[in-house]
Amino acid sequence: MKITLYMATSIDGYITRGQEDSSWVSETDWDQFYSYIKASDAVIMGRKTMEQFDSDEFPIENSFNIVLTSNEDLHKEAENLSIREGSANDIVNFARKKGFENLLIIGGENTNGQFLRADLIDEIVLSVHPLIIGQGLTLFGKSDLDVKLQLLETKEINNELVQLRYKVLKEI
Ligand SMILES: NC(=O)c1ccc[n+]([C@@H]2O[C@H](COP(=O)([O-])OP(=O)(O)OC[C@H]3O[C@@H](n4cnc5c(N)ncnc54)[C@H](OP(=O)(O)O)[C@@H]3O)[C@@H](O)[C@H]2O)c1
């Protein structure tokens, strides 16, 4: 199984402007994002990220959607959707039982941080936008992380975005 994190960021490492605004994410990035979605068996997101999608965009097509929430009223199983509670390891075990090989984590900060701290992320893809935002949510939240990465690829997209792909080097 391979677990990839895909995030759009400003050059100063923010994934939102303020607490939730990601309207600055470019159309070019959406195309890239959907190409990663199509290549995944399942996408994993937190409840707050789910709420950012319009009703006609969710559940995201071409992949199985796994949404995390502790709110049991929202828990639901559908053809390409599972809204559930669990640790990062529980969620990966659920996906493994479903036979999924490629998982894509799509945010936000809270969810990303849990999967990184559980040492479950294999690759990180950042779509760096030409923006300085100054304040907002970060990629993984504030904590005492110290994770080493290996740069696998850089791509310039549409003379606008820089896509960086990293391998997460696991502690042995
Ligand atoms: N720039 C980008 O590429 C990008 C990508 C994605 C999201 N975003 C932005 O990020 C923002 C959201 O980030 P966020 O960090 O605030 O929230 P988030 O990670 O999207 O969602 C957090 C929520 O998920 C639920 N959750 C997380 N872990 C859980 C677990 N182990 N078990 C059960 N429930 C769990 C909880 O929901 P309950 O409170 O319901 O229990 C928690 O409040 C959005 O506003 C979005 O705009 C940006």
The ligand as a Tripos MOL2 file, in Angstrom:
@<TRIPOS>MOLECULE
LIG
   48    52     1     0     0
SMALL
NO_CHARGES

@<TRIPOS>ATOM
      1 N1         -4.7940   23.9480    0.5810 N.am      1 LIG1
      2 C1         -5.2070   22.7150    0.5120 C.2       1 LIG1
      3 O1         -4.7240   21.9090   -0.3150 O.2       1 LIG1
      4 C2         -6.2750   22.2180    1.4420 C.ar      1 LIG1
      5 C3         -6.6390   20.8670    1.3880 C.ar      1 LIG1
      6 C4         -7.6050   20.4120    2.2760 C.ar      1 LIG1
      7 C5         -8.1710   21.2620    3.1790 C.ar      1 LIG1
      8 N2         -7.7980   22.5600    3.2010 N.ar      1 LIG1
      9 C6         -8.4090   23.4590    4.1860 C.3       1 LIG1
     10 O2         -8.2060   22.9190    5.4760 O.3       1 LIG1
     11 C7         -9.3140   23.3020    6.2830 C.3       1 LIG1
     12 C8         -9.6410   22.1890    7.2650 C.3       1 LIG1
     13 O3         -8.5020   21.7650    7.9610 O.3       1 LIG1
     14 P1         -8.6170   21.3830    9.5080 P.3       1 LIG1
     15 O4         -7.2840   20.9570    9.9750 O.co2     1 LIG1
     16 O5         -9.2930   22.5180   10.2130 O.co2     1 LIG1
     17 O6         -9.6750   20.1920    9.5190 O.3       1 LIG1
     18 P2         -9.7720   18.7400    8.8520 P.3       1 LIG1
     19 O7         -8.5410   17.9400    9.0960 O.co2     1 LIG1
     20 O8        -10.2690   18.8620    7.4710 O.co2     1 LIG1
     21 O9        -10.9760   18.1620    9.7220 O.3       1 LIG1
     22 C9        -10.8180   18.0590   11.1290 C.3       1 LIG1
     23 C10       -12.0040   17.2920   11.6500 C.3       1 LIG1
     24 O10       -11.9520   15.9460   11.1640 O.3       1 LIG1
     25 C11       -12.4170   15.0730   12.1870 C.3       1 LIG1
     26 N3        -11.3440   14.1670   12.5480 N.ar      1 LIG1
     27 C12       -10.0140   14.2880   12.3210 C.ar      1 LIG1
     28 N4         -9.3570   13.2190   12.7810 N.ar      1 LIG1
     29 C13       -10.2930   12.3870   13.2830 C.ar      1 LIG1
     30 C14       -10.2390   11.0930   13.8640 C.ar      1 LIG1
     31 N5         -9.0670   10.4560   14.0230 N.pl3     1 LIG1
     32 N6        -11.4040   10.5180   14.2570 N.ar      1 LIG1
     33 C15       -12.5810   11.1600   14.0990 C.ar      1 LIG1
     34 N7        -12.6910   12.3830   13.5560 N.ar      1 LIG1
     35 C16       -11.5590   12.9740   13.1580 C.ar      1 LIG1
     36 C17       -12.8980   15.9340   13.3230 C.3       1 LIG1
     37 O11       -14.2510   16.2100   12.9960 O.3       1 LIG1
     38 P3        -15.3940   16.3980   14.1070 P.3       1 LIG1
     39 O12       -15.1280   17.7320   14.7210 O.co2     1 LIG1
     40 O13       -16.6520   16.3490   13.2820 O.co2     1 LIG1
     41 O14       -15.2580   15.2490   15.0620 O.co2     1 LIG1
     42 C18       -12.0390   17.1760   13.1620 C.3       1 LIG1
     43 O15       -12.6390   18.3320   13.7410 O.3       1 LIG1
     44 C19       -10.4750   23.5520    5.3500 C.3       1 LIG1
     45 O16       -11.0380   24.7880    5.6700 O.3       1 LIG1
     46 C20        -9.8900   23.5650    3.9700 C.3       1 LIG1
     47 O17       -10.1640   24.7920    3.3080 O.3       1 LIG1
     48 C21        -6.8700   23.0600    2.3610 C.ar      1 LIG1
@<TRIPOS>BOND
     1     1     2 1
     2     2     3 2
     3     2     4 1
     4     4     5 ar
     5     4    48 ar
     6     5     6 ar
     7     6     7 ar
     8     7     8 ar
     9     8     9 1
    10     8    48 ar
    11     9    10 1
    12     9    46 1
    13    10    11 1
    14    11    12 1
    15    11    44 1
    16    12    13 1
    17    13    14 1
    18    14    15 2
    19    14    16 1
    20    14    17 1
    21    17    18 1
    22    18    19 2
    23    18    20 1
    24    18    21 1
    25    21    22 1
    26    22    23 1
    27    23    24 1
    28    23    42 1
    29    24    25 1
    30    25    26 1
    31    25    36 1
    32    26    27 ar
    33    26    35 ar
    34    27    28 ar
    35    28    29 ar
    36    29    30 ar
    37    29    35 ar
    38    30    31 1
    39    30    32 ar
    40    32    33 ar
    41    33    34 ar
    42    34    35 ar
    43    36    37 1
    44    36    42 1
    45    37    38 1
    46    38    39 2
    47    38    40 1
    48    38    41 1
    49    42    43 1
    50    44    45 1
    51    44    46 1
    52    46    47 1
@<TRIPOS>SUBSTRUCTURE
     1 LIG1         1 GROUP 0 **** ****
